[in-house]
């Protein structure tokens, strides 16, 4: 079973949990909210493909050196604990080196460049509220989302050789996440949030300096973010 089907089943399971939960089991903070978040972003080692074969692997710098994620969301919390929301997010990382260079005998070399993922997601979260004291201000949550992402690579360079300019494609995307919110006041809460984010295959077309065939790749990232939520 592929991961996208697993995501759909998880969302269906969350809906099922919400349907059987009692409205009295959740906190009084309901209705619309806006939230902002930001933190660090890890990108998994990523293969570039031509003619259905991997020809190089991109390795990225660690987040504290270069790698971050930000996001804005607008949502609504229902009495059963479900929170549908629309999220706009941005992730950026820089390259460290190129590995498994098939055209150069499988060697590795220091690399430069940037990769960005801008996404629009429809999320569904399930809040677990009314924890016993002294945890009553905490609200754990789980969920996921589906949407689209614009994946961009630019400034690729290896050993002083540049590979074209900016290349981008719009692809499907999905994510899974979990976190915990802490109630600061009637209208404000803070959250710590983990996301696993993945896209479909992006096609960047032909890239200068490489054999003349379309270059394709998939994006796979993990983010850890702090957020601030305001209940309207």
C-alpha positions as CSV (number, residue, x, y, z in Angstrom):
1,X,0.0,0.0,0.0
2,X,1.5,3.4,-1.0
3,X,2.0,6.3,1.4
4,X,-0.7,8.5,-0.1
5,X,-3.3,5.8,0.6
6,X,-2.0,5.5,4.1
7,X,-2.5,9.3,4.5
8,X,-6.1,9.0,3.3
9,X,-6.8,6.2,5.7
10,X,-5.3,8.2,8.6
11,X,-7.6,11.2,7.8
12,X,-10.6,8.8,7.7
13,X,-9.6,7.4,11.0
14,X,-9.4,10.9,12.6
15,X,-12.9,11.7,11.3
16,X,-14.1,8.4,12.8
17,X,-12.6,9.3,16.2
18,X,-14.2,12.7,16.1
19,X,-17.6,11.3,15.3
20,X,-17.7,9.1,18.4
21,X,-16.2,11.6,20.8
22,X,-18.5,13.6,23.1
23,X,-18.5,17.3,22.6
24,X,-18.1,17.8,26.4
25,X,-14.6,16.1,26.2
26,X,-13.0,19.1,24.7
27,X,-11.9,22.5,25.8
28,X,-14.1,25.6,25.4
29,X,-11.9,27.2,22.8
30,X,-13.9,26.7,19.6
31,X,-14.4,28.5,16.2
32,X,-12.0,30.2,13.9
33,X,-8.3,30.9,14.4
34,X,-5.2,32.1,12.6
35,X,-1.7,30.8,13.3
36,X,1.9,31.4,12.3
37,X,4.8,29.0,12.8
38,X,8.5,28.7,12.0
39,X,11.4,26.4,12.7
40,X,14.0,24.1,11.3
41,X,13.7,21.9,8.2
42,X,15.6,18.7,7.3
43,X,15.6,17.5,3.6
44,X,16.5,13.9,3.0
45,X,19.2,13.0,0.6
46,X,17.6,13.4,-2.8
47,X,18.2,11.7,-6.1
48,X,18.1,13.4,-9.5
49,X,16.9,11.1,-12.3
50,X,17.2,11.1,-16.0
51,X,15.7,8.4,-18.3
52,X,14.3,6.6,-15.2
53,X,17.8,6.2,-13.7
54,X,19.4,8.0,-10.7
55,X,22.5,9.9,-11.8
56,X,23.4,12.0,-8.8
57,X,22.4,12.4,-5.1
58,X,22.0,15.8,-3.5
59,X,23.0,16.1,0.1
60,X,21.8,19.1,2.1
61,X,23.3,21.2,4.9
62,X,22.1,20.7,8.5
63,X,19.3,23.0,9.6
64,X,21.4,25.0,12.0
65,X,23.7,25.9,9.1
66,X,20.9,26.5,6.5
67,X,17.4,25.0,6.6
68,X,14.2,26.5,7.8
69,X,10.4,26.3,7.4
70,X,7.7,28.9,8.0
71,X,3.9,28.8,7.6
72,X,0.6,30.6,8.0
73,X,-2.8,28.8,8.6
74,X,-6.5,29.7,8.9
75,X,-8.7,27.1,10.6
76,X,-11.8,26.3,12.6
77,X,-12.1,24.1,15.6
78,X,-15.3,22.1,16.1
79,X,-16.7,20.7,19.4
80,X,-15.8,17.1,18.4
81,X,-12.1,18.1,18.4
82,X,-11.6,18.3,14.6
83,X,-9.7,21.2,13.1
84,X,-9.8,21.7,9.4
85,X,-7.5,24.4,8.2
86,X,-5.8,25.9,5.1
87,X,-2.1,26.3,5.3
88,X,0.4,28.2,3.3
89,X,4.1,27.2,4.0
90,X,7.6,27.7,2.7
91,X,10.7,25.5,3.2
92,X,14.3,26.3,2.1
93,X,17.6,24.4,2.3
94,X,21.0,24.8,0.8
95,X,23.2,22.0,-0.8
96,X,26.3,20.6,0.8
97,X,27.6,18.1,-1.8
98,X,26.7,15.8,-4.7
99,X,27.2,12.0,-4.2
100,X,27.0,8.9,-6.5
101,X,27.8,10.9,-9.6
102,X,27.1,8.2,-12.2
103,X,28.4,10.4,-15.1
104,X,31.7,10.9,-13.2
105,X,32.3,7.3,-12.0
106,X,30.2,7.5,-8.9
107,X,32.3,10.1,-7.2
108,X,31.4,12.8,-4.6
109,X,32.1,16.5,-4.8
110,X,31.2,19.7,-2.9
111,X,28.1,21.2,-4.2
112,X,26.2,24.6,-4.0
113,X,22.6,25.6,-4.7
114,X,19.3,26.0,-3.1
115,X,16.0,24.1,-3.0
116,X,12.7,25.6,-2.0
117,X,9.2,24.2,-1.5
118,X,6.2,26.5,-1.4
119,X,3.0,24.7,-0.6
120,X,-0.8,25.2,-0.2
121,X,-2.3,22.5,2.0
122,X,-5.8,21.5,3.2
123,X,-5.2,19.9,6.7
124,X,-7.3,18.1,9.2
125,X,-6.2,17.9,12.8
126,X,-7.7,16.0,15.7
127,X,-7.3,17.6,19.2
128,X,-7.0,15.5,22.4
129,X,-8.3,17.9,25.1
130,X,-9.4,17.9,28.7
131,X,-6.3,16.3,30.0
132,X,-6.2,15.9,33.8
133,X,-4.6,18.5,36.0
134,X,-1.8,19.7,35.9
135,X,-1.9,19.1,32.1
136,X,-5.2,20.7,31.4
137,X,-3.7,23.6,29.5
138,X,-2.0,21.2,27.0
139,X,-3.7,19.8,23.9
140,X,-1.9,17.1,21.9
141,X,-3.0,16.7,18.3
142,X,-2.4,14.5,15.2
143,X,-3.4,14.8,11.6
144,X,-2.3,15.4,8.0
145,X,-3.0,17.2,4.8
146,X,-3.1,17.1,1.0
147,X,-2.3,19.9,-1.5
148,X,0.1,21.2,-4.0
149,X,3.7,22.5,-3.8
150,X,5.9,24.5,-6.1
151,X,9.4,22.8,-6.0
152,X,12.3,25.0,-7.0
153,X,16.0,24.4,-7.4
154,X,18.5,27.1,-8.4
155,X,22.1,28.0,-8.5
156,X,23.3,24.4,-8.8
157,X,27.1,24.3,-8.9
158,X,29.7,21.5,-8.6
159,X,33.5,22.0,-8.8
160,X,33.0,25.5,-10.2
161,X,30.7,24.2,-13.0
162,X,27.2,25.8,-13.0
163,X,24.1,23.9,-14.0
164,X,21.7,26.4,-15.4
165,X,19.6,28.9,-13.5
166,X,16.3,28.4,-11.8
167,X,14.1,25.3,-12.4
168,X,10.7,24.7,-10.9
169,X,7.6,22.5,-11.2
170,X,4.2,22.3,-9.5
171,X,3.5,18.9,-7.9
172,X,1.0,17.2,-5.6
173,X,2.1,17.1,-1.9
174,X,1.0,15.5,1.3
175,X,2.0,15.6,5.0
176,X,1.6,14.0,8.3
177,X,2.0,15.7,11.6
178,X,1.7,15.8,15.4
179,X,2.2,18.3,18.1
180,X,1.1,19.8,21.3
181,X,-0.5,23.2,22.0
182,X,-0.3,25.1,25.3
183,X,-3.1,27.6,26.3
184,X,-1.6,30.9,27.2
185,X,-4.9,32.9,27.6
186,X,-8.5,32.9,26.3
187,X,-7.3,33.9,22.8
188,X,-3.7,32.8,22.6
189,X,-2.0,29.4,22.5
190,X,1.5,28.2,21.6
191,X,2.4,25.0,19.9
192,X,5.3,22.7,19.2
193,X,4.8,20.9,15.9
194,X,6.4,18.1,13.8
195,X,5.7,17.6,10.1
196,X,6.7,14.9,7.6
197,X,6.3,16.5,4.1
198,X,6.6,14.8,0.7
199,X,5.8,15.7,-2.9
200,X,5.1,13.8,-6.1
201,X,7.8,13.7,-8.8
202,X,8.8,17.1,-10.1
203,X,10.0,17.5,-13.7
204,X,12.6,20.2,-14.2
205,X,13.1,19.6,-17.9
206,X,16.6,19.9,-19.4
207,X,19.3,21.4,-17.3
208,X,22.4,23.2,-18.8
209,X,25.6,21.2,-18.4
210,X,23.9,17.8,-18.1
211,X,23.0,15.3,-20.9
212,X,20.0,16.5,-22.8
213,X,17.2,14.6,-21.0
214,X,14.5,15.7,-18.5
215,X,15.7,15.9,-14.9
216,X,13.2,14.6,-12.3
217,X,13.1,14.3,-8.5
218,X,10.9,13.9,-5.4
219,X,11.1,16.1,-2.3
220,X,11.1,14.6,1.2
221,X,11.4,16.8,4.3
222,X,10.9,16.9,8.1
223,X,10.1,20.1,10.0
224,X,10.1,21.0,13.7
225,X,8.3,24.3,14.3
226,X,7.1,26.6,17.1
227,X,3.8,28.2,16.5
228,X,1.5,30.9,17.9
229,X,-2.3,30.6,17.5
230,X,-4.9,33.4,17.9
231,X,-8.6,32.4,18.4
232,X,-10.9,35.0,16.8
